[in-house]
Amino acid sequence: MYEINETHDPELRSWVESANDPGTDFPIQNLPFCVFWPDDEEEGHPRLAVAIGDKVFDLFGAIRECLFGHGFDDLLFDVDMCEPTFISNVFGPEALLHLRLAAMAALADSASATTIKAAQHLLVPMNSVEFEMPFSISDYTDFYCSIFHATNVGAMFRPDNPLLPNYKYVPIGYHGRASSIVVSGTDIKRPHGQNRSDAEKPPVFIPAKSLDYEMELGFFVGRGNEMGTAIPIGAAEEHIFGVCLVNDWSARDIQAWEYQPLGPFLAKNFATTISPFVVTMEALAPFRTKAFERDPDDPQPLDYLNDEQNQKFGGLDINLEVYIQTEKMRSENIEPHILSRSNTKDLYWTVGQMLTHHASNGCNLQTGDLIASGTVSGREKSERGCLLELTWRGTEPIDLPSGEQRRFLEDGDEVIMKGYCERDGFRRIGFGECRGRVLPADQ
């Protein structure tokens, strides 16, 4: 687990003026990794970068021009290889962290005039670039770590027994579909599926009627493990590189019919959206918190999931927000409407416990694997991280400033997710946006 060090100094400033704005997601203390397409047809390759203020800083260009000296020359063997998954696999995730530190030195206002002059032309306005996936994701696993979400959903379907007895012992999860993960800004087509809303009739194959989002936190595996070996809880954080925002789109009517007895399948695997920025665990060091405080009658984690350090600092204090903007709101220039605010410190299981449990049977995790938390909901209604909970399965519609109501998502709706950390004595850091708009189903 990273210690707080000089990179978290709130007095650090950048010569990139927008990075010094108190409201920016990307001050010099953050510098999350991203991959973008340059506006240069001759290049034809995405570029590794870090976000700084309202710009992205082209790391590949900086290495090629020896802005950091020759310490990163090995990364220039091929432009395709200058991407996070390859670098972590071949050189270890430490190479990326060294690269981030080099970028921090070059972007700090203490950099030499020569460095600043050389670095200025490697800055690209963020609003002019197209982002690519930040990691090459081979596998995707989604957990179910909010006890408030699990209890709410259970209460709708099993009012007499909302929380199943295994929940407080085992981090529940399922294997998702990596191929349908897309980067923020990608439109999502309404899926078709089997619907049996009328229990008196056979199911029908129609466009999903109850399309939903799920506000989640995702984290990337930086270092994997050999098949057949476990990852001790005390070493779990060494395998986690950084985090992003996740929207796990869900078709509730398809899910209600298909989920028994093996869990989610086609209701979940048609699309998952992630934010383009990977905020490193090092940047998050000031925002660690204790693991979820269990009720006195709750069981303690089994030994393989229990560790003093993890209990004291395994949680993450990340504020999450979800907004919606309908087609009518866009046409009438109405700003996106906030639906909920929640915080990852309310997760019952920590990221370290998720990772350790995942590998506890010898399952081999790989660099670039994405692991998500499941819907992040809090205790209050305003903290519910999906429409299924907010509208209580559609029975309590939400009023929007346009005069519309929503039970579930309609065509043209755009869901916008944001996240940020703030704590006295440190700079606020953010995660950018994770957004996607719903398109009509194929006819």
Stockholm file with secondary structure:
# STOCKHOLM 1.0

chainA/1-443         MYEINETHDPELRSWVESANDPGTDFPIQNLPFCVFWPDDEEEGHPRLAVAIGDKVFDLFGAIRECLFGHGFDDLLFDVDMCEPTFISNVFGPEALLHLRLAAMAALADSASATTIKAAQHLLVPMNSVEFEMPFSISDYTDFYCSIFHATNVGAMFRPDNPLLPNYKYVPIGYHGRASSIVVSGTDIKRPHGQNRSDAEKPPVFIPAKSLDYEMELGFFVGRGNEMGTAIPIGAAEEHIFGVCLVNDWSARDIQAWEYQPLGPFLAKNFATTISPFVVTMEALAPFRTKAFERDPDDPQPLDYLNDEQNQKFGGLDINLEVYIQTEKMRSENIEPHILSRSNTKDLYWTVGQMLTHHASNGCNLQTGDLIASGTVSGREKSERGCLLELTWRGTEPIDLPSGEQRRFLEDGDEVIMKGYCERDGFRRIGFGECRGRVLPADQ
#=GR chainA/1-443 SS CCCCCGGGCTTCCBSSGGGGCTTCSCCTTTCCEEEEECSCTTTCSCEEEEEETTEEEEHHHHHHTTTTTTTTGGGGSCGGGCSHHHHHHHHCHHHHHHHHHHHHHHHBTTSCHHHHHHHHTTEEEGGGCEEECSSCCSCEEEECCCHHHHHHHHHHHCTTSCSCTTTTTSCCEEECCGGGEEETTCCEECCEEEECCSTTSCCEEEECSSEECCEEEEEEESSCCCTTCCCCGGGGGGGEEEEEEEECCEEHHHHHHHCTTTCCSTTTTTCEEECSCBEETTTTGGGEECCCCCCTTSCCCCGGGCCHHHHHHCEECCEEEEEEECHHHHHTTCCCEEEEEEEGGGCSSCHHHHHHHHHTTSCCCCTTCEEECCCCCCSSGGGCCSHHHHTTTTTSCEECTTSCEESSBCTTCEEEEEEEECCTTSCCEEEEEEEEEEECCCC
#=GC SS_cons         CCCCCGGGCTTCCBSSGGGGCTTCSCCTTTCCEEEEECSCTTTCSCEEEEEETTEEEEHHHHHHTTTTTTTTGGGGSCGGGCSHHHHHHHHCHHHHHHHHHHHHHHHBTTSCHHHHHHHHTTEEEGGGCEEECSSCCSCEEEECCCHHHHHHHHHHHCTTSCSCTTTTTSCCEEECCGGGEEETTCCEECCEEEECCSTTSCCEEEECSSEECCEEEEEEESSCCCTTCCCCGGGGGGGEEEEEEEECCEEHHHHHHHCTTTCCSTTTTTCEEECSCBEETTTTGGGEECCCCCCTTSCCCCGGGCCHHHHHHCEECCEEEEEEECHHHHHTTCCCEEEEEEEGGGCSSCHHHHHHHHHTTSCCCCTTCEEECCCCCCSSGGGCCSHHHHTTTTTSCEECTTSCEESSBCTTCEEEEEEEECCTTSCCEEEEEEEEEEECCCC
//
